[in-house]
Structure formats: C-alpha cells, structure tokens
Amino acid sequence: MAGSVVLKAGAEIGFLTPDDLDEQNAKMQDFFKELTRGQEGETISRSAGSFLTDSSGDTAYLPNGGGGVAYPVPVGFDAFLTRISIDYEGSNATTPQSCDVRVVADQNTPAALRLLNNQVPSIWDGSKSHAPLFRGGQAVIVCLTGGPVSTAIYCTVQVVLVPRRQRVTSDDLSGV
C-alpha cells in the first residue's frame, strides 16, 4: 500500500506537535536568513583623487607606475564595479577625446586589463550580474592611453560591496 508505514514489534514513532513544527521551521528560517544576509551588498560611490597623464596623454600602465586608484576594495569583501565616470578639466561631452580607458584589478596582473571604451569624458555602467568583480585587497585602478596630454584626470566609481562568505557545505546544514 503506497504511503503506508508498517511498524514492527517494539518500534516507536513520534509526531511533532504544531508548536514543535513551528519551532523547527523558525530555526530553519533563521539559519537561511543568516546565510543570505548581506548578499545583495551595499552600493557605494567614491570620487578618487586626481592623477596626471604624461605628454603623450598616457598614464604609465601598472606595475610600472601611474594610473589612479579609484577604489581600494577592503579585505573581506568583493566589489562589483557597476559604474565609472572619467573626466578632466575643460572636457566637452559633445566632442569627447578618443583614447583607451582601462581598469587594472591589481598591480601585478596585466591580464586583468579591461577596455571600457575609447572616449573621455566617459560613463560606463552595467548591472551587478555583468559588472567586473574585484576581490578584497585589489583596487579599481584607472589607466588612459592617448588621452588628454599633461592633464589631471578625475574618476568617480560606483561599486556594490558584498561581504565575502565562506562556502556553505552540506555539513553546515546538518544541524538544521
């Protein structure tokens, strides 16, 4: 018979009372709330200090120096770069200057270059699901090639800062 239970001699069966069931459900809900807390992150906007281009309109690409740290990602967090604005004094949005705008994730990884666009002033934005991810301890560093010559560059970034969590395994769920 489907769904029936046959008890052998000496077997016991216990049922949860409605109060016991509510208590177990509350424990599970608290566990999952804690597990997902802070998952969406906090949106932060920061304006960085200015940095200079050279007589060719370049910022020496790191690790050789140059570029501007737009946002240092705190250790223990991930940062999704959702928006970056790059500008300079005397710029004109209707006639932008053509150049390469790159973002370096850290000072040691040339492969981390990401071409954003080819004009300044520039504004780039995207959803968190499509945004470049920077890990704690890295920095969002902006570099230009062929930009305005001997000019101060100003950056503003918007990141979604998310606390890093340890990976959850089935062992972590065993006490629930």
N, C-alpha and C positions, 0 to 999 in steps of 0.2 A: 504494500500500500504506500503510495507516494506521500511523503511529508509526515509519515508516522514515525514514532520513536518506540522501540521495544526496550524495556528495562529488564535487565537480568536480576536474579535474586541478590539482594544486598546493595543494589545500586541506589544512588540518591540523585535527586535533581532539585536544583534551586531556581527560583524565579526572582527576577528583580522587581521590587516594588516600584510604583511610579516615582517615588522620591529617590530611590536608588538610581533609577534610569536618568532622572533629571540631573543628579549629581555627576554621573559618568559623562553625560552629554556636556555639562558645564566644564568639566576637566578637559575634555577634548577640544571644546571651543576655545578655552583659554590657551591651550597649547598651540593651536593653529593661529590664533591672534598674535601670540608672541613670535611665532615662526615667520609671519608675514609683516610684522610691524616694521615700518620704515622702508618697505620695499619700493614704494613709489619715489622716495627720495625728496630732497628739498631743492627748489630752484634758487640758484644764487647768481647774481650779476655782479661782475667786478670790472672796474676800469684799471688797467695796468699803467705803470709809469711809462713814459715815452722812451723810444730808442731811436738811434740815428741810422740813416743809410749813408753809404760812402759816396765818393764822387762818381760812381757808376750806378748808383741807385740800388745797391745791394746791401744786405746785411750778411756778414760772413756766416755761412751756414755752420751750425754747431756740428762737431765738437771743437771747431777752430775758433770759436768765439762769435759774438754778435747775436743778432736776434733779440727778441724781447720776451721775457717770461710774462705771459698774460695771466696765468693762474697756476700756482703750485697746488697739486692735489694732496690733501692731507693723508698721512699714512692711516690705513684702516678704512679707507673709503674708495669708491670708484666714482669717476666723474664722466658723465656723458656730455660732450660739447654740443649743445643744441643751437647756439647762435654765436657768431663772432662778427664784430664790426671793426673795420680798419679804416683809419682816416689820417689826414695830415693837414696842416695849416695851408690855406689857400686852395684847397681842393674844390672841384666843381663836379657835383653829381651828374650834371648833364653832359660833361665831357671828361669822363674818367681816364686816368692814365693807365695804359696797358702795362702789366707786369705779372710776374708769378708770385702768388701768395701761398706760402707753405706753412704747415704746422708740424713741429717735431715733438714727439712724445717724450723724449728724454735726450740727454746729452751724448749718448753713446750708440744710438741705433739709427743709422742713416736710412734703413729700410722703413722707418716709421714716418717718413715724409708723406704728407697728404696734400696734393694740389687742391686748393679750394676754388680758385677762379683766376682770372687773368686781368683784373682791374682793381684799382683803388680810386676813390673810396669803395669799399665792398661790404656787403652784408650777406652772410650765409646763415641759413637756418634749416633745421630739419627736425623730425620727430626723434624722440629718445630711441626708438627702435632702429633708426637709420643713422644715429649720431656716432661719431668716433668715440671710442671708450679709452679713457686714461686711467691707469691704476694708481693707487696711493703711492706717493713718493716720486711719481713722474710729474712733469709740468707741461702745460699747454704753452709751447714756445712758438712765436710767430717769426717767420723769416720772409724777406722780399728779395726778388731778383729782377733787376731792370725797373725799379720803382723810381719815385722822385729822388733826385740827387741831393745829397747832403741835407736831408730833411728829417725833422722829428716825426716819428710815426706814433699814432695813438691807437690803442686797442681796447675794446670792451668785449668781454666774453660773458656768455650765459651758460652755466652748466647745471645739470641735475646731479646733485651729490647724494650718493647712496651708500649707507654703511655696508661694509663687507661683512658677510656672514659666513660662518663655517658651513661646509657642505653637510646636509642632513642625510643620514643613512637610515636603513630600516631598523638598526639597533637603537637609534634615537627615538623611534616611535614605539618601541617595545613596552615602555612603561605607561603608554596611554591606554 
